[in-house]
Amino acid sequence: MKQYKGYLFDIDGTILLGNTLIPGAKEKIEELRMNGKKISFFTNNSSKNPKKYVEKFKEFGIESELDEIITAGMVLLSHIEKNYSDQKVYIIGTEEYKDLYRNKGIQVVNEVSDFNNHNIDILIIALDTELDFKKIETACQLLKKDIKYFAANEDLVYPIENKVYLPDCKAICNMIEVCTGKQPTYFGKPNFIMLEYALEKLGLDKKDIVIVGDRLYTDIACGNINNCDTILVLSGEGTGKEINTIYKPNYILESISYL
């Protein structure tokens, strides 16, 4: 296997399954660091504050810096902060995710009482583990207007323990699309904007890094679309039958412990 200067590790299904550390992940990360490799944790999970990942990793004995945690939610927030910081947003997302916007001084509207006279500029969808029907109704009402519509990531599901999968951001967006016919602009993997964000953090060129993940249409697609090497691990959604699919990994491993 080629030696790389940097590794972009997906988290859910690659480092963790729910609240369980994948065997060998801690030791492999330590080994790579000892060998002078640069590491980032490169996740489409848009429900969490990146600080929570630093804390969670620490519980498992994995040392990480906040700058190493790259989430689709943070890439989208960065875009809003740079381009639309003076506009009002309605977010389908966790309160933890909304707080990231509030902390940047962006006005988050929680309740929309009058859809005919609302002044919301942007609808944002993220992974929302606090989702309820009222949020879906609000999004459908807002999309009757010509407002900007952004979403964090294109994952349909995310894995937890025992090969159980739960609805992710795109599953929410698909439900809204059935009702409105409208699709958002996505910011997470496999889109270049997320890879560009990660490369800037690492200070490396894409030829010097490899993307490691368990999902074809986000992790492996991100590499294929953007001309980066990829490693598919079978510790999450991957099945081992991916060799004849549209998105082809450079390598397939049982887990990151085999790197």
Buried (B, 14 or more C-beta within 10 A) or exposed (E): EEEBBBBBBBBBBBBBBEEEBBEBBBEBBEEBBEEEBBBBBBBBBBBBBBEEBBEBBEEBEBEBEEEBBBBBBBBBBBBBBEEBEEBBBBBBBBEBBBEBBEEEEBEBBEEBEEBEEBEBBBBBBBBBEEBEEEBBEBBBBBBEEEBBBBBBBBBBBBBBEEEEBEBBBBBBBEBBBEEBEBEBEBBBBBBEBBBEBBBEBBEBEBEBBBBBBBBBBBBBBBBBBBEBBBBBBBBBBBEEEBEEEEBBBBBBBEBBBBB
